[in-house]
Amino acid sequence: MKKFLIQIFIIVFIILFIGATVFSIYKFEVFNPISSCFGMLQILFTDKEYTVVQRIPYKVVLAKTGKAFEEYINMQGYYEVKEEQMGSDHIYSNGEKREKVYTRINGYYMIGVWKDTYEQ
């Protein structure tokens, strides 16, 4: 009986982990559900303004709504090229290279997903 309960627990855990992974990919474009969960908790329940939740294969940043994402971009040495913005695709430049960032925002947080980096 004990072995059966352990097997059920493992199966339920695997199903929950797969569900969390699918949700994380769908909602945040992050492949690691643990990283997206802790990133969201940091943004919502602490004083942290932004956090990088994924770096590979592309960078994903979660930020509080407002100026927090712009602060992150400016701290990295980039500025927005407003003339090249197309909807939610923003172009940021540091003079040498440009980065295309897809952004989404709601009432609680903002997501920035780096899609392309190219030389000027």
VMD Tcl script that draws the C-alpha trace (Angstrom):
set ca {
  {0.00 0.00 0.00}
  {2.84 2.39 0.85}
  {4.51 1.73 -2.50}
  {1.22 2.47 -4.29}
  {0.84 5.83 -2.49}
  {4.40 6.79 -3.41}
  {3.71 5.98 -7.06}
  {0.51 8.06 -7.01}
  {2.39 10.96 -5.42}
  {5.13 10.79 -8.06}
  {2.58 10.66 -10.90}
  {0.66 13.65 -9.51}
  {3.91 15.59 -9.05}
  {4.98 14.89 -12.64}
  {1.58 15.95 -14.00}
  {1.68 19.18 -11.96}
  {5.24 19.93 -13.09}
  {4.34 19.38 -16.75}
  {1.27 21.60 -16.32}
  {3.37 24.32 -14.67}
  {5.91 24.12 -17.50}
  {3.23 24.48 -20.17}
  {1.70 27.44 -18.29}
  {5.12 29.08 -17.91}
  {5.89 28.73 -21.61}
  {2.45 29.96 -22.63}
  {2.21 32.91 -20.24}
  {5.83 34.06 -19.76}
  {7.75 32.40 -22.64}
  {10.04 30.89 -19.99}
  {10.95 27.20 -20.14}
  {11.70 26.87 -16.41}
  {8.51 27.13 -14.35}
  {10.44 27.50 -11.09}
  {12.31 30.54 -12.42}
  {9.13 32.21 -13.66}
  {7.36 31.46 -10.37}
  {10.11 32.96 -8.20}
  {10.47 35.90 -10.59}
  {6.77 36.65 -10.33}
  {6.86 36.36 -6.54}
  {9.79 38.80 -6.42}
  {7.96 41.33 -8.58}
  {4.62 41.10 -6.79}
  {5.61 40.71 -3.14}
  {8.98 42.44 -2.70}
  {10.44 45.85 -3.43}
  {12.36 44.50 -6.42}
  {11.44 46.46 -9.55}
  {12.60 43.93 -12.17}
  {14.18 40.50 -12.49}
  {15.72 38.46 -15.30}
  {13.98 35.08 -15.34}
  {15.64 33.56 -18.42}
  {18.83 34.24 -20.37}
  {19.05 31.33 -22.81}
  {17.83 30.90 -25.62}
  {16.64 34.51 -25.27}
  {16.43 36.91 -22.36}
  {13.11 37.43 -20.54}
  {12.68 40.20 -17.98}
  {9.74 40.62 -15.61}
  {9.22 44.14 -14.27}
  {6.67 46.03 -12.26}
  {4.37 48.22 -14.32}
  {5.45 51.79 -14.78}
  {9.04 52.93 -15.32}
  {10.80 49.83 -13.94}
  {11.44 48.27 -17.37}
  {12.79 51.56 -18.76}
  {15.10 51.80 -15.75}
  {16.43 48.31 -16.50}
  {17.02 49.20 -20.16}
  {18.79 52.46 -19.22}
  {20.98 50.67 -16.66}
  {22.10 48.32 -19.44}
  {23.20 51.36 -21.49}
  {20.38 51.27 -24.05}
  {17.84 53.83 -25.19}
  {14.63 53.35 -27.13}
  {14.50 54.15 -30.85}
  {10.88 55.32 -30.99}
  {10.85 55.81 -34.78}
  {11.29 52.07 -35.34}
  {8.68 50.86 -32.82}
  {6.03 48.61 -34.36}
  {3.22 47.89 -31.91}
  {4.65 46.03 -28.95}
  {7.99 45.40 -30.70}
  {10.43 47.99 -29.37}
  {13.93 48.66 -30.68}
  {16.64 49.60 -28.17}
  {20.14 50.74 -29.12}
  {23.39 51.48 -27.35}
  {25.07 53.05 -30.40}
  {26.80 49.85 -31.51}
  {24.01 47.31 -31.67}
  {20.25 47.19 -31.62}
  {17.98 44.83 -29.78}
  {14.39 44.01 -30.66}
  {12.27 43.50 -27.53}
  {8.69 42.27 -27.53}
  {6.81 43.67 -24.52}
  {3.50 42.83 -22.87}
  {1.96 44.62 -19.93}
  {-1.02 44.14 -17.66}
  {-2.09 45.62 -14.34}
  {0.48 43.69 -12.29}
  {3.64 43.20 -14.31}
  {5.41 43.75 -17.62}
  {7.25 41.13 -19.66}
  {10.11 41.98 -22.00}
  {11.24 39.22 -24.37}
  {14.44 39.82 -26.37}
  {13.90 38.49 -29.88}
  {16.76 39.80 -32.05}
  {20.12 41.46 -31.55}
  {21.86 42.92 -34.56}
  {24.72 45.30 -35.34}
  {24.01 48.80 -36.61}
}
mol new
graphics top color blue
foreach p $ca { graphics top sphere $p radius 0.5 }
foreach p [lrange $ca 0 end-1] q [lrange $ca 1 end] { graphics top cylinder $p $q radius 0.2 }
display resetview
